[in-house]
Amino acid sequence: MRLEDESEPIRGAVPAEYADVVVAITELGGPTTLMVLLAVLFWCHDRRRSALVISYAVAGLGFMLTLETVLGLPRPPESALLTPLEIDGYGFPSGHAFAATVVYGGLISVFDRLRDWRAMTAAAAIIVAISLSRVVLGVHYLGDVIVGIVLGIVFVAAMNRLTRSIPTLGFAIAAVFAVPAVFLTGGTTDSVLALGGAIGGVLTAGRIDRLPALRSRLEGLVLVAVGGGIVVGLRTMETVVEVAPLLVALYAVLVAWVFSAPLVVGRLASAGAALRSQF
């Protein structure tokens, strides 16, 4: 089922000298990269649709953690690693392959680009590259990533139907998935991220339609710089905050900030313009 033998040629296809390149590719499916990508899209593009995909990502995190923990299947042996890596969690299905499919595939679906062959090709290429990078690194078997992709496609289709394009409903579903994930994993950082993100989304996603529109490209750049800086700062704080309830609050604030940043920056821009008009 996991295609252990079929994974060997893929692992042997890339020399260890290219490990950094493979790690860079795999990070395209990591939580930090996906979080930044979705935040920037929310700040600078269609906010309702971007928020919907954010809810898919948070819900998917809780779902995958629960599934991996229930199945409890191990990763490949340490001898399979292309380069020394600090890895934890279980090996089946692949969380990176699933997350990449949910986010990049979710963007294609939610933004109605399913008939755009260029967008579809680009998304598929990114998902396949991320998935194969997990096999090359030796942290998953080929079967793990294939199942992760298939589950991601099914998950996006299910969320499309269940959420009815309402981001708040997506985050409510995320909370339903996050609670058992926290319980089953013993409160790992990722499970707490899922719960906190779900709570933050439920509390703030309902107000995104009332956010001020961007008035200029400069304001967009300021929003990305200020918003991104605070996101990085909040993610840095997780290394200091070790108590699970505080981490839940921190991640709730993180998602709430993503949805509130346009309002804060918009008011600062308005105040700056009013101040300049007085001189």
Buried (B, 14 or more C-beta within 10 A) or exposed (E): EBBEEEBBEBBEEBEEEEBEEBBEBBBBBBBEBBBBBBBBBBBBEEBBBBBBBBBBBBBBBBBBBBBBBEEEEEBBEEEBBBEEEEBEBBBBBBBBBBBBBBBBBBBBBBBEBEEEEEBBEBBBEBBBBBBBBBBBBBBBBBBBBBBBBBBBBEBBEBBBEEBEEBBBBBBBBBBEBBBBBBEBBEBBBBBBBBBBBBBBBBBBBBEBEEBEEBEEEEBBEBBBEBBBEBBEEBBEBBEEBEEBEBBBBBBBBBBBBBBBBBBBBBEBBEEEEEEEEEE
